[in-house]
Amino acid sequence: MAIRQYLAMTASEIAANSPLPPQIAWMACHFSPYGTGLTNLPHRLAPESLLILNDRTPIHLHDPLRIACQLNSLLERFSCAGLLLDFQRPGCGETGRLCAFLSDTLPFPVVVSSLYARYTDSPVFLPSLPCHIPLEKYIAPWQGRKIWLELALDCQELLLTAQGCQIHSIPHQEVSDSFHADERLHCRYRSQVTPSEAKFTLLRTQEDLTSLVSHAEKLGVTTTVGLYQELRKQ
């Protein structure tokens, strides 16, 4: 089975674009700040779309049963492909218990972010692959589970000094002739060396993401999800 590739779109992006990409994801349902259920629910979705629930609004004493009923109604009404629990606030027991409840309750595929994967046996959604880590190493801890992967045009800077190596994300840069391709890491890189430090800039282009997806498919990754606003074809 070919790897599935979803583009996550907001309501305004969906309304402003026709035709839509073949596989889209609704970005996103939120925990209601004024009630115990969810808000920003879609009014219409194409069949086989992916529904996303995130924790941009923190969970706080929300009702799992009410949330499950809302999600089940949406998933059934729009014949959705499944639900992605894209929870990125770490260390919240209430979030973990909701992941377990929804995975056990909903009669639809449920995927959970790696931060809360220990609460379920559902497929796990991994953040985008850091440019300096081989894909095989990155997914190795999750062997035995279905793996979903975020796609993004990442850019990182590695600063090597006598004190060690610091790694941090930086805004994406334009690719120039000073960058070289690394086929194993599916990225471009350049180096700048001075007597006191060595700085390496690593980034991914659309072409690199294409090769990354091909590699991921061979390693058993079943699905990718990326932002429409970032990955749309110009």
N, C-alpha and C positions, 0 to 999 in steps of 0.2 A: 504494500500500500504506500503510495507517494506521501511524502511529508505534507502536512497541512500548514498553510501560512495565512494567519489572520492579521488584518490591519485594524487597529483600535481607533474608532472614530467617535467624536462627540456628536451631540444632537445637531449642532449647527453645521458641522462638516457633512453629516449625512444629508441634511436638508439642502445644502448648497451644491451637491455633486450628483450628476447623473450622466452616464450610468455609474453605479457604485462598483467598487472592486468586488471580485467574485466571492471573497470570504472576509466578512467584517466582524468586528467585535464592538459591542456597545460599551462606551466609556463615559460614565460608569454609574451604576447604582451606588448610593451612599447611605450611611446610617443617618436617620432623620435627627436634626438638632433639636426638634421640638416635640418628638414623639418616640414611640418604642419600636417603630418599624423602619422602612426604607423610603428614600426619596430619590428624585431624578430617575424615575422609571420610564422606559421607552413606551411610546404609544403605538409604534409600528416597527417591525423588523422583518427583514427577508428571512425565509426559512433557512435553517442551518447556520444562522448567525451565532456568535458566541456572546453570552451575557457576562459582564464583569461586575463584581462587587468589590469595592476597595474601602480602605479605612482612612481616606483623606479627612473625613469627619470621624473623630474617635468614637469607638463603641463605648456606651455607658448605660448599663441597665436596660438594654434593648431586649425585646421579647423574641427569643429564638423561634417559637412556634408561629408567631405573626410573620416574622421574616421568611420562614420556610413556606408559609402559605402564599405570600406575595411572589416569591421567586418561582414556586411551582406553577402558579397561574401564568406568569410570563413565559416560562420555558415551554409550557404546554400550548399556550395560545399562539406563539410565534414559531413553534416547531424548532426550537433552538438546538444547536449541537451540544450545548452543555453550559456549565457555569464555572467561571474562573474566580477564585477567591484571592484577589491580588492584595493581600494584607502585608503592609510594609512597616507597621509600627511594632517593634519587637517586644517580647516579654509580657504580653497581656494574656492572662489566664482566661478572661472572658472571651477574647477572640479565639483562643484555642478551643474552648468548649463549643463555640458556635461552629467552628470548622468540623468538629467531630459530629455535632448534631446534624448539620446540613448534609454531610457525606453519608450519614446513616439513614437519613429521612427522605431525601429527594430521590425520585426514581429517574434521575437524569445523571449523566456524567458530571462529576465535580472534580475540579483541579485546585490544588492549594499551593500557595507560595512556600518556598523553601523554609521560611521562618517558622511556619506552623505545620510542616510536613509530618512531624512526629505525632501529631494528634490523629492522623488518619492513615489509611493505606492507599489513598487516592493518588492519581498522578501528581507529580511535583513540578511546580513552575519555578525555574531557575532564573535569576537575574542575568543580564547580558554578560557574555563571556569577557572577562578582562583581557586586554590586548596582550598581556605578557604571560598568559597561562595557556598551555595546550588544551584543546578541547577534551581529549581523552582523560587528562588529569582532573579537569573541572567536573566532569560528570561521573567520575569513578565512584565517589561516595554514595551515589544514588542508583547503582546497578541493582537490578531486581525490581525496580519500579519504572512505570512509564514516565518519561521525561519530556517536559515542555521547556522551551528556551525562549527567553526574550531576545529580540533583535534590536540593536541600536547602533548608531554611528558614533561609537565611543572614541574618546581621545584621552590619552594618559601621558603624564610626564614622570619619568624615573630619574631621580637626582642621586647620583652616587658620589659620596664624599668620604673622608677618613672616618667619619662618624657612622657610616652605614648607608643604606639605600632608603630613600623616601619615595613613596608612590602616591600620586594623587591625580584626580581627574581635572582636566582643563577644557575650555571651550574648543569645539572642533575647528580645525585649521584647514586651509586650502592646501591641497597636495601640490608640491612643486618637484622639480628635478632633483632636489636634495633628499627626497624620500626614496627608500628602497623597499621592495616587496619581500615579505616573509611568507612563503606559501604555507608553512607549517602552522604559523600563528594566525594566518588569514588577516594580516594587517600590513600597514606601511610604517616605516621607521626612519628616523634620522638621528644623528648624534652630534653633539657639540662638546668638545673637550678643551678644558683649560688646565693650568697647573694645579688648581685646587679642587676641580670637580669634573664629572662627566654627566651630561644631561642627555637623556634619550626621550624623544617624542614619538609616541606610537598612536596610530589612528586607523580607523576602518572607513573604507569607501563602500559605495553600493556594490562595486565589483567584488570587494572582499567579502561582503555579506553573502553574495551569491555562492562563492566557493565555500564559505562556512556552512551554509545550509546544506549543500551537497555532501559535505563531510559529516555533518550532524545526522543526516538521513542514513548514511552508511553505518553510523554508530548506534542506530536505533532510536534516536530522538524522533518523536512522533509529530510534534507540532511546534510552530514558532508563532510568537505574537510581537508585533512592533507597532509603533505609532504611525498612523497615516500621515500626520503632518510632517514627519521626518523621513519616511520611507516611500512616500508616494512617487510614482514615476512622473517626471516633469514633461 
